[in-house]
């Protein structure tokens, strides 16, 4: 789905139309050869369509790739600039989060920790049951 900027969807967007305008301008110039400051008759729909097609080889694309990264193995190899870009974006998202979004995130974390806790309890119980069955039957888990 193309982001038409008419509805707010903070969770799936990794750029800000206003704060990242210089990146958008340079990306349009690089990818499309379009100087936005010189464009007088580009429609909003055309702008949105072109913006949604910006690739990862442009300045905006590179920043979006960093901001959207979730793989700790990739992030581990970042330099200070990449870490700052990612950290600053996370901070911006947190600052703009509504109370409802915050409450939803906290509920999600609570559920996640509860599930982890329950799985550890289940695993401990399974291990105890396995040990009891092994003592009772003499079965060591290997076939003769």
N, C-alpha and C positions, 0 to 999 in steps of 0.2 A: 504494500500500500504506500502510496506517495504521501509524504508529509505536506499538507497544504497550508500549514501554519494557522489554520482557522480554529483548530482544536488543540488543546494542550495535552501533550503526551510526553512528560518529562522522562519517563522510564526508558524510552526507546531512542531518545535523541541525545547525541553526543556533541552537539554544537549549539551555540547560541547565535541567533541571527544578528544581534546587535554587537555583542562582545567579540565575535569572531569575524566581523565584517571585512577586516583587512585580509584575513585568510581566505575568505570567500572571493574577494576581489582578485587576489593573486592566483587562486585556483581557477577561476574563470579565464583569466588571461593565459595561464599555462595550458589548460586543457582545451579551451575553445577558441582562444585568440580574441576573446571579447574583453574590452575595457569597459567595465560597468559604469564608470564615471562619465564615459562618453556616450553611453547608450541612452537615447531619449525616448525610444518608442518600444521598448521591450515590455510585453505584458507581464502581469504578475504570474499567470499560469505558465508562461514560457520560462520565467525566472525560476519558479519552483521546480519545473521539470528538469531544467539544466542543473540546478543545485542538487537534486536527488540523484543525478548521474555522475557526480564528482567521484573520481576514482582515488585509490589509495596512493597514487604517485604524486598527488598535488599537496600543497601545504596543509589544506584543510583535511584531506584524506589521511595524511600522516598523523595529525593531531587527533582525529577521530579514532584512528587505530589504537593510539596510546590510551585515550580516555576510555575506550570500550574493552580494553584487555582485562581478562579475568584469570588467565592462566599464570599461577605463581611461578612456574618454571621460566616462562618468558619474562615476567616482571623481575625476576632475580637477576637477570643479565642487563637490566637497564642502567644507564648512566644517570647522573644527577638531574639532567634536563628532562628526561622522560619521567622520572619519579616526581619531579615538581609539577609537570603538566597533569599527570594522573591525580596527584594529591590535591592540587588546586581545583580540579573538576569535581572530585568527591566532596570537597569542602563546599563548593558552590551548590551542589545538589542538596547537601544536608542543610544549608542555610535557607534554601527555598522550599523545603519540605513542609507541607501543611501538617496540622496536628493529626488529621485522619491518616495521612500517609505514614507519619511517625508511629502512630498506634498500630497500624498494619504491619510495619516492619518489626516492631517490638513483639507483636503476637507471633510473627513468623519465626523470630529467633527463639522465643519461648517454646514454640512447638518443636523446633529443631532440637533444642537441648533436651526437651522432654523425651523425644524419640531416641536420642543418643543414650540417655539414661536408661530408658526402658530396654533398649537392645543390650546394654551391658548387664542389666539384671537378668534378662532372658538367657544370655550367654553363660553367666555364672550358674544359673539354675540348670541349664543344659549340661554344663560340665559336671556339676554335682550329680545329676541323674545318671550321666554316663559312667561316672566313677562307681556309683552304687550298683548299676547293672553289671559292670565289669567284675566287681567283687562277688556278686551273687552268682554269676554264670561262669566266671573264669574266662570269658571271651575277651581277647585282647585287640580285636579289630582286624585281625589278619586271618585269612582262610588257610587251612592246612595244605 
